[in-house]
Amino acid sequence: MAHCVGAGKSFEMMVACMEQKRLGLANKTIMVVPKPLIGQTASEFLEAGKTLTNEEVIRELLELLKKNAMKEQANDVFEICSYVDGLEKKIDSMTEELTNMQNQIKEMQEDTLVNNAKKALSEAQERLNARCEQIKSQVIEVKEQVKSTAKSIVDEAKAKGRSALYRVSEFLGIKKRFLDIRENVRGAIKTTDNDIAKTALLAKGFREAGQTVANAFRTFADKPEADYSQKEQKHFITKAVLAPMKVVKKMFVLMELHLDASIDKLDNLAMNVQIDKEKRIENTKNLKQTEPERAEAERVEAEIVNSPMVAEPQEYQYNADAFEARGADEVKQEASHKEVSKVREDKAR
């Protein structure tokens, strides 16, 4: 939450409050703000309700994903939408900073030197403002594509079932738009760095010119010249123009980080969808393979259990009859053995 001024700390807290309530983690959340900011915070809270994450179709899609055991995909979709909301919020904050900068430039004193500076500073402000408007237009297009894709998926899921939810990987289609926005933001960072450097030189020139004039008056009044090198003095341009430019640049840098994260999240979403799809295919294959095997095992088991216990017919002899039979066998075996021995002896002779 340790962001610079205007980077969206309040917005993040508001989203966190609403998400806690939605998830059932809290019944009523409290945000503590300075008394003079209560009205402003309330207005911002109402504006936060118009975010992409609060769109009915997005919430409906998230619920469908969670109910169908696709929680990771639901989290990915929610975070992507949150990143889009964050981008829009930062653009609004930058536009506000640039508007304040424009008003400060208009209030600068009128003289030939200052008028030339005002013209250069106004051109820099207009360049930044045009870049912000261009990026804002790109973000709005992303929002519309996300909403239309979500609606199409929800409608199909209601008609065809869970398989339609795999279409959330189609959100990867906005990756090209994110890449274009990031390229635009990187260009804006370079432009802003250049304008900051020029504005700093301009402020330094005005400051040194003012010091020279001040020393000229001191000399005219027979006073020693003052050494301003040891004193940190800020010119009006530094506060009116340079400071807002630096804030805008920080926001552009944060936007680039948001876009990097958004692109990674889109890749992650596509990967999670593919993994889930492969798991379901594998589970289906295993189910198809085990069903026949299970049926065969049950059939064999039934045959074993139900087959009659029938033994081979055998004749058993007991008592004296058995001994007589055994004796007769032994006599036969002994006679046979003697006959074999006799044949062997004859052969030997």
C-alpha positions in Angstrom: 0.0 0.0 0.0 3.0 2.3 0.2 2.3 4.0 -3.2 3.0 7.6 -4.1 0.2 10.2 -3.9 -2.5 9.6 -6.5 -1.4 6.0 -7.3 -4.6 4.4 -6.0 -4.2 3.5 -2.2 -7.8 4.5 -1.4 -9.1 2.6 -4.4 -7.3 -0.5 -3.3 -8.7 -0.2 0.2 -12.2 0.2 -1.2 -11.9 -2.8 -3.4 -10.5 -4.8 -0.4 -13.5 -3.8 1.7 -16.0 -4.8 -0.9 -14.2 -8.1 -1.6 -14.1 -9.0 2.1 -17.9 -8.5 2.2 -18.5 -10.5 -1.0 -16.4 -13.4 0.3 -18.2 -13.4 3.6 -15.1 -12.4 5.6 -16.7 -9.3 7.0 -20.3 -8.0 7.5 -19.3 -4.3 7.7 -15.9 -2.8 7.1 -14.7 0.6 8.3 -12.3 3.0 6.6 -10.7 5.7 8.9 -10.0 8.9 7.0 -9.4 12.5 8.1 -12.6 14.4 8.7 -12.1 16.9 5.8 -11.8 13.9 3.4 -15.0 12.1 4.3 -17.0 13.6 1.5 -14.3 13.0 -1.1 -13.8 9.4 0.1 -17.5 8.7 -0.1 -17.6 10.0 -3.7 -14.6 7.9 -4.6 -16.3 4.8 -3.1 -19.3 5.4 -5.3 -17.0 5.7 -8.3 -15.3 2.5 -7.3 -18.6 0.7 -7.6 -18.4 1.3 -11.4 -15.3 -0.8 -11.7 -14.9 -3.8 -14.0 -14.7 -6.1 -11.0 -18.2 -5.0 -9.9 -19.8 -5.6 -13.3 -22.6 -8.1 -12.9 -21.5 -10.3 -15.8 -17.9 -10.5 -14.3 -19.3 -11.5 -10.9 -21.6 -14.1 -12.6 -18.6 -15.6 -14.4 -16.6 -15.8 -11.3 -19.4 -17.6 -9.4 -19.7 -20.1 -12.3 -16.0 -20.8 -12.2 -15.9 -21.3 -8.5 -19.0 -23.6 -8.5 -17.4 -25.7 -11.2 -14.1 -26.3 -9.2 -12.2 -23.8 -11.3 -11.1 -21.5 -8.4 -7.6 -20.8 -9.8 -9.1 -19.6 -13.1 -11.6 -17.5 -11.1 -8.8 -15.8 -9.2 -6.9 -15.2 -12.4 -9.9 -13.5 -14.0 -10.6 -11.4 -11.0 -7.0 -10.2 -10.8 -6.9 -9.3 -14.5 -10.1 -7.2 -14.1 -8.5 -5.6 -11.0 -5.4 -4.6 -13.0 -7.7 -3.1 -15.7 -9.5 -1.1 -13.0 -6.2 0.0 -11.5 -5.0 1.2 -14.9 -8.1 3.3 -15.4 -7.8 4.8 -11.9 -4.2 5.8 -12.5 -5.1 7.5 -15.8 -7.8 9.5 -14.0 -5.3 10.6 -11.3 -2.7 11.6 -14.0 -5.4 13.6 -15.9 -6.1 15.4 -12.6 -2.5 16.2 -12.0 -2.1 17.5 -15.6 -5.2 19.7 -15.2 -3.7 21.2 -12.0 -0.4 21.8 -13.9 -2.2 23.5 -16.7 -3.9 25.9 -14.2 -0.6 26.6 -12.5 1.0 27.5 -15.9 -1.9 29.9 -16.7 -1.3 31.7 -13.4 2.3 32.4 -14.2 3.2 36.1 -14.4 3.0 37.7 -17.8 6.2 39.0 -19.4 8.2 38.1 -22.6 10.6 35.6 -21.0 7.9 33.9 -18.9 5.5 33.8 -21.9 8.1 31.8 -23.9 8.5 29.4 -21.0 4.7 29.1 -20.6 4.4 28.1 -24.2 7.0 25.4 -23.9 5.5 24.1 -20.6 2.0 24.1 -22.1 3.1 22.1 -25.0 4.7 19.6 -22.7 1.5 19.4 -20.7 -0.6 18.9 -23.8 1.7 16.1 -25.0 1.3 14.3 -21.7 -2.4 14.9 -21.7 -2.8 13.5 -25.3 -0.8 10.4 -24.3 -3.1 9.9 -21.3 -6.2 10.2 -23.4 -4.8 7.7 -25.9 -4.0 5.2 -23.2 -7.4 5.7 -21.6 -9.1 5.0 -24.9 -7.1 1.7 -25.1 -8.0 0.7 -21.6 -11.7 1.3 -22.3 -11.4 -1.0 -25.4 -9.9 -3.7 -23.1 -12.8 -3.3 -20.6 -15.4 -3.7 -23.4 -13.7 -6.8 -24.8 -13.5 -8.3 -21.3 -17.2 -7.7 -20.7 -18.3 -9.0 -24.1 -16.1 -12.2 -23.7 -17.4 -12.8 -20.2 -21.0 -12.5 -21.3 -20.5 -14.9 -24.2 -18.9 -17.4 -21.9 -21.6 -17.1 -19.3 -24.4 -17.5 -21.8 -22.8 -20.6 -23.4 -22.0 -22.1 -19.9 -25.7 -21.8 -19.0 -26.6 -23.6 -22.2 -23.9 -26.2 -22.6 -22.4 -26.7 -19.2 -18.9 -26.7 -17.7 -17.0 -27.3 -20.9 -17.9 -23.7 -22.1 -16.0 -22.3 -19.1 -12.7 -23.4 -20.7 -13.3 -20.4 -23.0 -11.9 -18.1 -20.3 -8.6 -18.8 -22.0 -10.0 -16.5 -24.7 -9.1 -13.6 -22.4 -5.6 -14.2 -23.7 -7.0 -12.4 -26.8 -6.6 -9.1 -24.9 -2.9 -9.7 -24.4 -2.1 -7.9 -27.7 -4.0 -4.9 -26.4 -2.1 -5.0 -23.2 1.2 -5.2 -25.1 0.1 -2.1 -27.2 -0.8 -0.2 -24.0 2.6 -1.1 -22.4 4.4 0.1 -25.5 2.5 3.4 -25.3 3.3 3.7 -21.6 7.0 3.1 -22.2 7.0 5.8 -24.8 5.2 8.1 -22.3 7.9 7.4 -19.7 10.6 8.4 -22.2 8.8 11.6 -23.2 8.1 12.5 -19.6 11.8 12.0 -18.6 12.8 14.3 -21.5 10.2 16.9 -20.4 11.3 16.7 -16.8 15.0 17.2 -17.8 14.0 20.3 -19.9 11.8 21.7 -17.2 14.5 21.3 -14.6 16.9 23.2 -16.8 14.3 25.9 -17.4 13.7 26.2 -13.6 17.4 26.3 -13.0 17.9 29.1 -15.6 15.1 31.2 -14.1 16.4 30.6 -10.6 20.0 31.6 -11.6 18.6 34.6 -13.6 16.7 35.7 -10.5 19.8 35.4 -8.4 21.8 37.4 -10.9 19.2 40.2 -10.8 19.1 40.1 -7.0 22.9 40.4 -6.8 22.8 43.3 -9.4 20.4 45.2 -7.0 22.7 44.4 -4.1 25.7 45.8 -6.0 23.7 48.9 -6.9 22.9 49.3 -3.2 26.6 48.9 -2.2 26.0 45.5 -0.6 28.1 42.5 -1.1 26.8 39.8 -3.5 25.1 36.8 -1.9 26.3 33.3 -2.4 23.2 31.4 -3.4 25.1 28.2 -4.2 24.8 27.0 -0.6 21.1 27.7 -0.5 18.4 25.5 -1.9 15.9 27.7 -3.6 13.1 26.4 -5.7 11.6 28.4 -8.5 7.8 28.6 -9.1 8.2 26.3 -12.1 9.6 23.6 -9.9 6.4 23.5 -7.8 3.9 24.3 -10.5 5.2 22.1 -13.3 8.2 19.9 -12.3 6.5 18.3 -9.3 3.4 17.2 -11.1 5.5 15.9 -14.0 7.4 13.7 -11.6 4.1 12.4 -10.1 2.8 11.6 -13.6 6.1 9.8 -14.4 5.8 7.6 -11.3 2.3 6.7 -12.3 3.4 5.7 -15.7 6.1 3.5 -14.1 3.4 1.9 -11.9 1.2 1.4 -14.9 4.0 -0.5 -16.7 4.4 -2.8 -13.7 0.6 -3.3 -13.6 0.7 -4.2 -17.3 3.6 -6.6 -16.8 1.6 -8.4 -14.1 -1.5 -8.4 -16.3 0.3 -10.0 -19.2 1.8 -12.7 -16.8 -1.6 -13.3 -15.4 -3.1 -13.8 -18.8 -0.5 -16.4 -19.6 -1.1 -18.0 -16.2 -4.8 -18.2 -16.9 -4.3 -19.9 -20.2 -1.9 -22.4 -18.6 -4.4 -23.2 -15.7 -7.2 -23.8 -18.2 -5.0 -26.2 -20.2 -3.9 -28.1 -17.1 -7.5 -28.4 -15.9 -8.6 -29.6 -19.4 -5.8 -32.2 -19.5 -6.7 -33.5 -16.0 -10.3 -33.9 -17.0 -9.4 -35.8 -20.2 -7.1 -38.1 -18.2 -9.8 -38.7 -15.6 -12.3 -39.5 -18.4 -9.8 -42.0 -20.0 -9.2 -43.7 -16.6 -13.0 -43.9 -16.0 -13.5 -45.5 -19.4 -10.7 -48.0 -18.9 -11.8 -49.0 -15.4 -15.5 -49.5 -16.1 -15.1 -52.6 -18.3 -12.4 -54.0 -16.0 -14.7 -53.5 -13.0 -17.6 -55.2 -14.7 -15.4 -58.2 -15.7 -14.1 -58.5 -12.2 -17.6 -58.5 -10.8 -18.7 -61.1 -13.3 -15.8 -63.5 -12.5 -16.4 -63.0 -8.8 -20.1 -63.8 -9.2 -19.2 -67.0 -11.1 -16.9 -68.1 -8.3 -19.3 -67.4 -5.6 -22.3 -68.9 -7.3 -20.7 -72.0 -8.9 -21.7 -75.4 -7.2 -19.0 -77.1 -5.2 -18.8 -80.4 -7.2 -15.9 -82.9 -6.5 -14.6 -85.6 -8.9 -16.0 -89.0 -8.1 -13.5 -91.2 -6.3 -13.7 -94.6 -4.7 -12.2 -95.1 -1.3 -11.5 -98.5 0.4 -11.3 -98.9 4.1 -10.2 -101.6 6.6 -9.2 -105.1 5.5 -10.3 -104.5 1.8 -7.9 -101.6 1.6 -5.0 -103.6 3.0 -5.7 -106.5 0.6 -5.8 -104.2 -2.3 -2.5 -102.5 -1.2 -0.9 -106.0 -0.7 -1.9 -107.1 -4.2 -0.3 -103.9 -5.6 2.9 -104.5 -3.7 3.1 -108.1 -5.0 2.6 -106.9 -8.6 5.3 -104.3 -8.2 7.8 -106.8 -6.7 7.1 -109.3 -9.5 7.7 -106.6 -12.1 10.9 -105.6 -10.4 12.2 -109.2 -10.4 11.3 -109.6 -14.1 13.3 -106.5 -15.0 16.3 -107.6 -13.0 16.3 -111.0 -14.7 16.2 -109.4 -18.2 19.2 -107.3 -17.3 21.2 -110.3 -16.1 20.5 -112.2 -19.3 21.7 -109.3 -21.3 24.8 -109.0 -19.2 25.7 -112.7 -19.9 
